[in-house]
Amino acid sequence: MITAEEPFKLETLGMLRNGRRRYDPASKQRLVEACLQPGVSLAGLRCNTA
């Protein structure tokens, strides 16, 4: 389980022609699960990994 204190990285599968990235479904699922924890937000996870 990922917490706000742990670094998180989405695994990139590739990039589409329009510049959008494709991400690993398992990585996205871990991100969603982490954001469902009390006191954890997507912005908070991003700030900790920047």
C-alpha positions as CSV (number, residue, x, y, z in Angstrom):
1,M,0.0,0.0,0.0
2,I,1.2,3.5,-0.9
3,T,1.0,6.3,1.7
4,A,1.6,10.0,1.4
5,E,5.1,9.5,2.7
6,E,6.2,6.9,0.1
7,P,7.3,8.0,-3.4
8,F,5.0,6.8,-6.2
9,K,5.7,6.4,-9.9
10,L,3.2,5.5,-12.6
11,E,4.7,3.0,-15.1
12,T,4.5,4.4,-18.6
13,L,3.6,1.9,-21.4
14,G,4.2,4.3,-24.2
15,M,3.1,7.5,-25.9
16,L,0.4,8.0,-28.4
17,R,0.7,10.1,-31.6
18,N,-1.1,13.0,-30.0
19,G,1.4,13.1,-27.1
20,R,-0.7,11.5,-24.5
21,R,1.0,8.8,-22.4
22,R,-0.4,5.3,-21.8
23,Y,0.0,4.0,-18.2
24,D,0.1,0.5,-16.7
25,P,-3.4,-0.4,-15.4
26,A,-1.8,-2.0,-12.2
27,S,0.0,1.3,-11.5
28,K,-3.2,3.3,-11.9
29,Q,-5.0,0.9,-9.6
30,R,-2.4,1.4,-6.9
31,L,-2.7,5.2,-7.3
32,V,-6.5,5.0,-6.9
33,E,-6.2,2.8,-3.8
34,A,-3.7,5.2,-2.3
35,C,-5.9,8.2,-2.9
36,L,-8.8,6.4,-1.1
37,Q,-6.8,6.4,2.2
38,P,-7.7,9.0,4.8
39,G,-5.4,12.1,4.5
40,V,-3.9,11.1,1.1
41,S,-4.6,13.1,-2.0
42,L,-3.4,12.9,-5.6
43,A,-1.9,16.4,-5.3
44,G,-0.1,15.3,-2.1
45,L,1.3,12.2,-3.8
46,R,2.5,14.3,-6.7
47,C,4.1,16.9,-4.5
48,N,6.1,14.3,-2.7
49,T,7.4,12.7,-5.9
50,A,8.3,15.9,-7.7
